[in-house]
Amino acid sequence: MKVRIRFLSLGLHILIMLAVAVLAVVILFFWLDHYTRHGDVAEVPDVCGLYYLDADIALSEGGMRSTVIDSMYIDGMEKGIVLDQVPRAGSAVKHGRTIYLTINALSPRKIAVPELRNLSYRQAEAIVKGLGLSAPQIIYWNSEYKDLVLNVMADGRPVEAGDRLPVTARITFSVGNGVYAPTRKVVASKDSLAADSLMVDSLSLDTSVLPDF
C-alpha cells in the first residue's frame, strides 16, 4: 500500500514538472515572438538615385532608418544622391531596421601632392595618376633639360609640394623640349635711344650725355 502511494506521489511530481516545463516553453515562445516581432516585416524600398535626405524620408515612411556609411565622388553625377544601399531594395526586414547608404560626395576628395618638379615627365605622370588625378596636359618650353618637369599648374594656379588638390583638378606640366635657347642681350645705339626718347616739358633727350657703346 505504501509502495503504491509512493509510486502515485512520484508520478504526480513528474506530471507537475512536465506541466511546468511545457508552460515555460510556451511562455518563452510567446516572449521571443513578441521580442523579435516575428512576422512584423517591411519591404525595403529602392532609394538609389534619390538625394540622401529624400531617401531618409522614404525609409522613415516605411518604418526604417538610414545611415550614410560611405561616400565617393563621381564627376558629372549629382552630388548627394544615393549610389548604393544595404540591404538591397525588395529585401524583407523588420520595422526599425537601419538601411546603410553610400552617397555621391558633396565635394571632391582632396589629395596632398608631392614635389613633382625636376622629375622626368614619365615619373611625374605616374605619380599623378597613382594619386587618382587625371592625366596631365603638357606645355613644352625651351630648355636644355628634355622631358624634365619645370613647373606644375592645377586649374591655372601654381602647385607647390604639399598642396591639397581636389581629384577633379586639371593638371598641367611645363616640360623641357631639349632645345637650348640662351638669353640674348639687346644693346641699343645712342642714336636709337635718342630717337625713341620721350619729350618731357618740351625738352628732348640730349644724346650728348649718353655713354658711348
Residue frames relative to the residue before (quaternion, step in Angstrom):
aa qw qx qy qz dx dy dz
M 1.0000 0.0000 0.0000 0.0000 0.00 0.00 0.00
K 0.6750 0.4861 -0.2864 0.4754 3.53 0.91 -0.99
V 0.6260 0.5404 -0.3369 0.4500 3.55 1.06 -0.78
R 0.6533 0.5205 -0.3085 0.4551 3.56 1.00 -0.85
I 0.6439 0.5172 -0.3221 0.4627 3.57 1.01 -0.83
R 0.6467 0.5159 -0.3144 0.4656 3.57 0.99 -0.85
F 0.6410 0.5303 -0.3170 0.4554 3.57 1.01 -0.84
L 0.6630 0.4965 -0.2985 0.4741 3.57 0.97 -0.91
S 0.6440 0.5259 -0.3156 0.4574 3.56 1.03 -0.84
L 0.6508 0.5103 -0.3093 0.4694 3.57 1.00 -0.84
G 0.6520 0.5157 -0.3123 0.4598 3.56 0.99 -0.86
L 0.6377 0.5306 -0.3223 0.4560 3.55 1.05 -0.82
H 0.6460 0.5181 -0.3153 0.4635 3.58 0.98 -0.83
I 0.6452 0.5196 -0.3202 0.4596 3.56 1.01 -0.82
L 0.6498 0.5156 -0.3121 0.4633 3.58 0.99 -0.88
I 0.6429 0.5162 -0.3220 0.4654 3.56 1.00 -0.83
M 0.6540 0.5137 -0.3112 0.4599 3.59 0.95 -0.86
L 0.6504 0.5078 -0.3147 0.4691 3.57 1.01 -0.83
A 0.6457 0.5235 -0.3166 0.4570 3.56 0.99 -0.86
V 0.6483 0.5093 -0.3114 0.4725 3.57 0.99 -0.86
A 0.6519 0.5186 -0.3154 0.4546 3.59 0.97 -0.85
V 0.6542 0.5030 -0.3111 0.4714 3.58 0.96 -0.90
L 0.6486 0.5191 -0.3138 0.4597 3.57 0.97 -0.88
A 0.6433 0.5230 -0.3173 0.4604 3.59 1.01 -0.84
V 0.6464 0.5141 -0.3184 0.4654 3.58 1.00 -0.83
V 0.6521 0.5133 -0.3157 0.4600 3.59 0.95 -0.88
I 0.6561 0.5057 -0.3098 0.4668 3.57 0.93 -0.92
L 0.6529 0.5149 -0.3092 0.4616 3.58 0.95 -0.90
F 0.6369 0.5365 -0.3276 0.4463 3.59 0.97 -0.83
F 0.6930 0.4643 -0.2817 0.4742 3.58 0.86 -0.94
W 0.6331 0.5294 -0.3362 0.4537 3.58 1.05 -0.71
L 0.6610 0.4948 -0.3044 0.4750 3.56 0.96 -0.87
D 0.6313 0.5368 -0.3315 0.4511 3.57 0.99 -0.79
H 0.6750 0.4714 -0.2888 0.4887 3.55 1.03 -0.83
Y 0.6745 0.5159 -0.3000 0.4347 3.58 0.93 -0.92
T 0.7524 0.3697 -0.2036 0.5057 3.59 0.91 -0.89
R 0.3170 -0.7757 0.4855 0.2493 3.58 1.32 -0.10
H 0.0422 0.8325 -0.5458 0.0849 3.53 0.87 1.05
G 0.7850 0.2652 -0.2280 0.5113 3.55 -0.80 1.04
D 0.6254 0.5087 -0.3375 0.4861 3.59 1.28 -0.28
V 0.2535 0.7869 -0.5131 0.2308 3.60 0.33 1.24
A 0.1689 -0.7558 0.6241 0.1033 3.52 -1.34 0.40
E 0.4420 -0.6757 0.5219 0.2751 3.56 -1.22 0.49
V 0.4330 -0.7077 0.4994 0.2496 3.56 -0.84 1.02
P 0.3375 -0.7460 0.5314 0.2170 3.62 -0.73 0.98
D 0.5035 -0.6188 0.5040 0.3310 3.56 -1.27 0.34
V 0.0258 -0.8262 0.5623 -0.0241 3.59 -0.46 1.22
C 0.4011 0.7039 -0.4899 0.3218 3.60 1.24 0.14
G 0.7595 0.3226 -0.2663 0.4982 3.55 -0.88 0.98
L 0.6117 0.5205 -0.3558 0.4779 3.58 1.28 -0.18
Y 0.5483 -0.5475 0.4992 0.3879 3.55 -1.25 0.45
Y 0.5872 -0.6547 0.3307 0.3424 3.58 -0.82 0.99
L 0.6232 0.5183 -0.3550 0.4657 3.63 1.10 -0.53
D 0.6381 0.5020 -0.3215 0.4872 3.59 1.06 -0.72
A 0.6191 0.5374 -0.3375 0.4626 3.58 1.08 -0.72
D 0.6339 0.5307 -0.3273 0.4577 3.58 1.01 -0.79
I 0.6428 0.5138 -0.3214 0.4686 3.59 1.01 -0.80
A 0.6595 0.5148 -0.3088 0.4525 3.58 0.92 -0.92
L 0.6751 0.4789 -0.2949 0.4775 3.59 0.97 -0.80
S 0.6265 0.5371 -0.3386 0.4521 3.59 1.03 -0.73
E 0.6416 0.5229 -0.3237 0.4583 3.58 1.02 -0.77
G 0.6974 0.4354 -0.2656 0.5035 3.59 1.20 -0.49
G 0.5877 -0.6118 0.3580 0.3900 3.57 1.28 0.23
M 0.6096 0.5396 -0.3522 0.4618 3.58 1.22 0.42
R 0.3414 -0.7100 0.5747 0.2216 3.53 -1.34 0.24
S 0.2253 -0.7766 0.5700 0.1458 3.58 -1.22 0.33
T 0.0515 -0.7680 0.6379 0.0255 3.52 -1.24 0.63
V 0.3259 -0.7208 0.5775 0.2019 3.58 -0.92 0.95
I 0.1084 -0.8324 0.5430 0.0217 3.57 -0.53 1.17
D 0.8079 0.0683 -0.0255 0.5849 3.60 1.18 -0.34
S 0.0648 -0.7770 0.6238 0.0532 3.53 -1.29 0.38
M 0.0334 -0.7595 0.6487 0.0347 3.53 -1.26 0.51
Y 0.3592 -0.7425 0.5228 0.2155 3.55 -1.11 0.62
I 0.0494 -0.7728 0.6327 -0.0092 3.55 -0.76 1.14
D 0.3692 -0.7570 0.4989 0.2043 3.55 -0.43 1.25
G 0.7814 0.3086 -0.2470 0.4828 3.56 -0.96 0.91
M 0.6572 0.4593 -0.3128 0.5093 3.59 1.27 -0.14
E 0.6064 -0.5877 0.3918 0.3652 3.56 -1.07 0.75
K 0.4564 -0.7001 0.4844 0.2587 3.55 -0.90 0.97
G 0.8176 0.3005 -0.2132 0.4425 3.55 -1.12 0.75
I 0.5364 0.6219 -0.4315 0.3731 3.61 1.18 0.00
V 0.5409 -0.6260 0.4591 0.3238 3.56 -1.20 0.59
L 0.2281 -0.7863 0.5649 0.1036 3.56 -0.82 1.07
D 0.8036 -0.0049 0.0463 0.5933 3.58 1.06 -0.71
Q 0.0945 -0.7882 0.6063 0.0466 3.56 -1.22 0.54
V 0.0602 -0.7656 0.6403 0.0184 3.54 -1.19 0.72
P 0.4534 -0.2403 -0.8331 0.2063 1.59 -1.43 2.13
R 0.6407 -0.5482 0.3938 0.3661 3.54 -1.31 0.42
A 0.6429 -0.5029 0.4096 0.4074 3.52 -1.31 0.36
G 0.7645 0.3432 -0.2717 0.4732 3.56 -1.00 0.89
S 0.5206 0.6329 -0.4207 0.3891 3.59 1.25 -0.21
A 0.3707 -0.7014 0.5625 0.2329 3.57 -1.16 0.66
V 0.0623 0.7958 -0.5953 0.0920 3.57 -0.64 1.14
K 0.5625 -0.5883 0.4558 0.3602 3.54 -1.26 0.33
H 0.5919 -0.5588 0.4379 0.3816 3.54 -1.17 0.54
G 0.7460 0.3486 -0.2864 0.4899 3.54 -0.98 0.89
R 0.4610 0.6885 -0.4438 0.3414 3.59 1.29 -0.10
T 0.3787 -0.7092 0.5499 0.2262 3.57 -1.11 0.75
I 0.1981 -0.7577 0.6139 0.0990 3.56 -0.92 1.01
Y 0.2737 -0.7910 0.5332 0.1230 3.57 -0.70 1.13
L 0.1590 -0.8248 0.5422 0.0203 3.54 -0.75 1.15
T 0.1627 -0.7163 0.6670 0.1242 3.52 -1.31 0.62
I 0.1014 -0.8321 0.5451 0.0105 3.58 -0.68 1.09
N 0.5335 -0.5588 0.5100 0.3783 3.53 -1.36 0.22
A 0.4982 -0.7085 0.4094 0.2868 3.57 -0.58 1.19
L 0.5318 -0.6452 0.4577 0.3022 3.54 -1.16 0.71
S 0.7815 0.0718 -0.0593 0.6169 3.59 1.22 -0.39
P 0.5883 -0.6028 0.3945 0.3673 3.61 -1.07 0.61
R 0.5365 -0.6033 0.4864 0.3340 3.52 -1.18 0.63
K 0.2799 -0.7654 0.5580 0.1565 3.58 -1.06 0.77
I 0.1794 -0.7900 0.5848 0.0412 3.52 -1.10 0.87
A 0.3947 -0.6925 0.5514 0.2461 3.57 -1.00 0.86
V 0.2452 -0.7909 0.5511 0.1035 3.56 -0.80 1.08
P 0.3629 -0.7277 0.5338 0.2319 3.62 -0.84 0.90
E 0.6790 -0.4419 0.3674 0.4569 3.56 -1.30 -0.05
L 0.1131 -0.8179 0.5638 0.0183 3.56 -0.76 1.10
R 0.5590 0.6076 -0.3952 0.4028 3.57 1.20 -0.34
N 0.8080 0.2466 -0.2305 0.4828 3.52 -1.24 0.68
L 0.5364 0.5337 -0.4426 0.4812 3.54 1.21 0.61
S 0.5662 -0.5499 0.4585 0.4086 3.55 -1.21 0.31
Y 0.6438 -0.5379 0.3742 0.3953 3.55 -1.16 0.58
R 0.6573 0.5242 -0.3164 0.4395 3.60 0.91 -0.88
Q 0.6513 0.5073 -0.3181 0.4661 3.58 0.95 -0.84
A 0.6857 0.4869 -0.2863 0.4591 3.57 0.83 -1.00
E 0.6404 0.5237 -0.3265 0.4571 3.58 1.00 -0.80
A 0.6469 0.5188 -0.3198 0.4584 3.60 0.97 -0.84
I 0.6398 0.5188 -0.3255 0.4644 3.59 1.01 -0.78
V 0.6606 0.5179 -0.3044 0.4502 3.57 0.90 -0.96
K 0.6786 0.4757 -0.2933 0.4767 3.59 0.89 -0.89
G 0.6410 0.5385 -0.3213 0.4427 3.57 1.04 -0.77
L 0.6534 0.5026 -0.3034 0.4780 3.58 1.18 -0.55
G 0.5661 -0.6152 0.3792 0.3965 3.58 1.26 -0.19
L 0.5046 0.6303 -0.4318 0.4022 3.58 1.27 0.22
S 0.5835 -0.5836 0.4280 0.3685 3.56 -1.23 0.43
A 0.6523 -0.5148 0.3789 0.4072 3.56 -1.25 0.46
P 0.4527 -0.7210 0.4519 0.2666 3.61 -0.83 0.92
Q 0.4243 -0.6320 0.5763 0.2974 3.51 -1.31 0.44
I 0.2838 -0.7718 0.5502 0.1451 3.58 -1.16 0.56
I 0.0536 -0.7387 0.6708 0.0385 3.52 -1.10 0.85
Y 0.2641 -0.7882 0.5386 0.1377 3.58 -0.65 1.12
W 0.1118 -0.7746 0.6217 0.0314 3.52 -1.08 0.91
N 0.5650 -0.5767 0.4606 0.3688 3.53 -1.20 0.56
S 0.2906 0.7199 -0.5817 0.2428 3.54 -0.65 1.16
E 0.4954 -0.6647 0.4703 0.3026 3.55 -1.01 0.77
Y 0.6451 0.5078 -0.3188 0.4736 3.60 1.26 -0.34
K 0.2115 -0.8268 0.5126 0.0943 3.55 0.07 1.30
D 0.8610 0.0861 -0.1147 0.4880 3.55 -1.04 1.00
L 0.4779 0.6326 -0.4631 0.3963 3.59 1.17 0.48
V 0.4201 -0.6938 0.5229 0.2624 3.58 -0.93 0.92
L 0.2045 -0.8090 0.5461 0.0735 3.56 -0.59 1.20
N 0.7987 -0.0289 0.0641 0.5976 3.56 1.06 -0.76
V 0.2025 -0.7700 0.5966 0.1009 3.56 -1.22 0.59
M 0.0609 -0.7831 0.6189 0.0061 3.55 -0.96 0.95
A 0.1014 -0.7621 0.6353 0.0729 3.57 -1.22 0.58
D 0.8278 -0.0925 0.0053 0.5533 3.56 -0.56 1.20
G 0.7414 -0.4412 0.2160 0.4572 3.55 0.99 0.90
R 0.6768 0.4607 -0.2967 0.4916 3.60 1.24 0.07
P 0.5507 -0.6181 0.4365 0.3524 3.60 -1.04 0.71
V 0.2389 -0.7664 0.5848 0.1165 3.55 -1.11 0.77
E 0.1429 -0.7699 0.6184 0.0662 3.54 -0.95 0.97
A 0.6363 -0.5225 0.3960 0.4066 3.57 -1.21 0.47
G 0.7728 0.3205 -0.2581 0.4831 3.57 -0.89 0.98
D 0.4944 0.6457 -0.4431 0.3772 3.60 1.22 -0.22
R 0.3145 -0.7343 0.5731 0.1828 3.57 -1.11 0.77
L 0.0881 -0.8178 0.5687 -0.0109 3.54 -0.61 1.21
P 0.4842 -0.6261 0.5081 0.3397 3.60 -1.09 0.60
V 0.5905 -0.6034 0.3990 0.3578 3.58 -1.09 0.67
T 0.6406 0.5241 -0.3241 0.4581 3.59 1.24 -0.30
A 0.4184 0.7333 -0.4590 0.2765 3.61 1.26 -0.09
R 0.3271 -0.7184 0.5827 0.1931 3.56 -1.14 0.78
I 0.1957 -0.8170 0.5386 0.0646 3.54 -0.44 1.26
T 0.0678 -0.7756 0.6269 0.0272 3.55 -1.07 0.84
F 0.1904 -0.7646 0.6085 0.0944 3.55 -0.92 0.99
S 0.2235 -0.6930 0.6631 0.1735 3.53 -1.14 0.76
V 0.0465 -0.8358 0.5437 -0.0606 3.56 -0.46 1.27
G 0.4897 -0.6657 0.4828 0.2898 3.56 -1.03 0.81
N 0.3159 -0.7757 0.5209 0.1650 3.57 -1.04 0.82
G 0.5676 -0.6343 0.3704 0.3718 3.57 1.28 0.10
V 0.5817 0.5632 -0.3762 0.4505 3.59 1.27 0.11
Y 0.2746 -0.7671 0.5594 0.1524 3.56 -0.66 1.12
A 0.0261 0.7998 -0.5961 0.0654 3.57 -0.68 1.13
P 0.1840 -0.8142 0.5415 0.1001 3.60 0.03 1.27
T 0.5310 -0.6257 0.4719 0.3223 3.55 -1.16 0.62
R 0.2838 -0.7686 0.5529 0.1514 3.57 -0.83 0.99
K 0.3356 -0.7157 0.5753 0.2103 3.54 -1.06 0.80
V 0.2121 -0.7754 0.5849 0.1082 3.57 -0.83 1.00
V 0.0940 -0.7984 0.5946 0.0141 3.57 -0.67 1.14
A 0.2150 -0.7906 0.5639 0.1038 3.56 -0.68 1.09
S 0.4449 -0.6798 0.5146 0.2739 3.55 -1.09 0.72
K 0.6647 -0.5075 0.3718 0.4030 3.52 -1.29 0.37
D 0.6681 0.5091 -0.3096 0.4456 3.60 0.94 -0.83
S 0.6694 0.4971 -0.3151 0.4534 3.61 0.97 -0.84
L 0.6208 0.5326 -0.3433 0.4616 3.58 1.06 -0.70
A 0.6622 0.5057 -0.3069 0.4601 3.56 0.98 -0.86
A 0.6620 0.5194 -0.3106 0.4421 3.57 1.00 -0.82
D 0.7429 0.3989 -0.2179 0.4914 3.59 1.09 -0.74
S 0.4499 0.7110 -0.4485 0.3015 3.59 1.25 0.06
L 0.4777 -0.6591 0.5067 0.2840 3.55 -1.28 0.45
M 0.4141 -0.6671 0.5560 0.2727 3.51 -1.23 0.52
V 0.0191 -0.7965 0.6037 -0.0281 3.57 -0.71 1.08
D 0.8371 -0.0620 -0.0181 0.5432 3.56 -0.69 1.18
S 0.6570 -0.5539 0.2810 0.4272 3.54 1.06 0.96
L 0.5810 0.5470 -0.3939 0.4562 3.59 1.24 0.34
S 0.2933 -0.7536 0.5604 0.1789 3.59 -0.80 0.97
L 0.6271 -0.5476 0.4034 0.3798 3.52 -1.29 0.50
D 0.3304 -0.7403 0.5565 0.1819 3.53 -0.87 1.00
T 0.3033 -0.7939 0.5007 0.1644 3.56 -0.39 1.21
S 0.5509 0.6386 -0.3979 0.3611 3.56 1.19 -0.31
V 0.6786 0.4865 -0.2972 0.4631 3.57 1.20 -0.49
L 0.5389 0.6200 -0.4141 0.3921 3.59 1.24 -0.13
P 0.4886 -0.6623 0.4680 0.3218 3.60 -0.97 0.72
D 0.5215 -0.6132 0.4906 0.3337 3.50 -1.23 0.50
F 0.3053 -0.7453 0.5679 0.1699 3.59 -1.03 0.87
